[in-house]
Amino acid sequence: MLVNPTDAIRTESNVRDVEAAARALGLQIHVLNASTIGDIDAAFAILVRERMDALFVIPDSFFANRRVQLATLAARHAIPAAYAQRDYVAAGGLMSYGTDIADARRQVGIYTGRVLKGEKPAELPVMQPTRFELAINLTTAKALGLRVPPSLLARADEVIE
């Protein structure tokens, strides 16, 4: 899993959550840190050298801005990679599962309207994401030699061919 150590709070939380899920599934997780372009290249060198099976990129604005680099490196080294946002899949990444960003932005608009109509922000309930989206890039899957089960394709919100 690739994390940005400069965002310590989010990184710690994500590492804790992913490690707990991995233990439950009997998987081993290796945490790779990257906060520069060179760090990303170094992380992929470790992925290749250690022959890791897959990569999960933790949501981070630095990584979002480097999504093409991440997708390109994953493809070049034939590493199946998953992300939390569909933008990575559009850039050539294998798959993503995460919050529906358009829905989250709509919720921000609704809250803004409520505040502008006089409601006090402190009295508004905390909203959790309610919509999640799964995106799969079939072109990338084929290039990696992966067969995506029809049942997974049927559940996907978007399939890029």
N, C-alpha and C positions, 0 to 999 in steps of 0.2 A: 504494500500500500504506500502510495506517495503522499507525503504531507509537507506542509510549509511550516517549518519550526518558528518562523517569525510571528505567527499567530498562535501563541502558546496555549491560550485557553481553548480555542476551537480544536487545535491539534490534540491536546490531552483528552478532551471529551470524545472526539472521533476515534482515537486510538483505543480508548477504553471500551467504547461500544463495539468496534469491529473485532477487537480481541475477544470480547465476551461471546459474540456471535460465532467467531471461528472456533472457540473451545467447544461450544454447543454442537458444532458440526464436525468436530474432530480435525480441523484444519490448522495448519501452522501459518502464522503471519510474520512477515519480515517488514519492518517499517523503514522506508527510505525517505530521507529529508532532502528537500530542494527549495531554495529561495532565490536562486539565480538561474539564468539560462544554462550556464556551465554545470550547475548542480543537477539540472534535469538530464543533461548528457551523461554525467557521472552515474546517476541513478540507473539509467538504462544500461550502462556498461556493467553495473553490478547485477541487474536483472538477467542479462545475457550470460555473464560469467557463472552465476549461481544457478542457471537454468531454472528460473522460477516459472511456475505454470501460468500465472496471470498477474494482472495489475489492476488495482482499484485506486483511482485518483480521488482524493478527498476534495470536497467543494472548497474552492479558494479563488479569490479574484486574480491572483497572480497566475494560477493555472488556467483560469478561464481566458486570460489574455494570451496564453501560450498553447491554446488548444490545438492549433494546427501542428505545432512542433511535437506535442505529445502524441497526437494521432499518427503523424508521419513516422516518428520513432517506433511506436508500437507496431505499425505495419512493416517497417523495414526489418525489424527484428522478430517478426511473427509472434508477437506477444498479445494474446487476447486481453483487452483492457475494457474496464467498465468505469462509468462516470456517473455523476449525479445530475447532469444537465444534458439535454438533447443537443445543444450546440456542438458538443464534442462529436456526436454521431454525425451531424451534418458536415463536420470537418473531416470525417473519415474514421472516427472511432467506432468500435464494435457495437457497444450498447450503453444505454443509460437508463437509470431509474431514479426519479427524484421528484421534487415538488414541481407542480405545473406553474411555471413562472408567470404566465399570463393570468392565471387565476389569482396568484398571490398579489399581483399588481392591481387587479380588479378589487381585491379586498382592501388594499391601501386606499384606493379611490373612494370606496364606500366609507371607510373610517374618516377620511378627510372631509367628506360631505357631512358626516354626523357632527364632527367638531365645528365645522363652519356653520352648522345649524344651531350651535349652542351647547352641545353635550360636552361635558368635561372629560378630557382624555384619561384622567386617572380613574374615572368611573366606567370606562369602556372595558369589556372583557378582553382578556388576552386571546388572540386567535391563533390556532394551530393550523398548519396546512391540512386541507381536506381532500385535495385532488393531487394525485401523483400520476406521472406519465412514464411509460416504458417505450423507448425508441431502440430500434435494431437496424443496423446497417448490413443488409444482406450481401452487398458487394464486398465489404470487409470480411464478413464471415466466410464467404467463398474463397477469398484470397488467403485466409488463414487455414483453409481446409476444414472448416467447421460446418456441420449440418445443424441448422436451427430447427428444433422440433416444431411441427405444425401447431401443436397446442400452445407453444410460446408465441409463435407468430400471431395466432388468433387473439392472444391477450394484449399484444402490442398496440399502443396508441398510434404509433407511426413506424412504418417499415420503409427504409430507404433502399432502393434497388439501383 
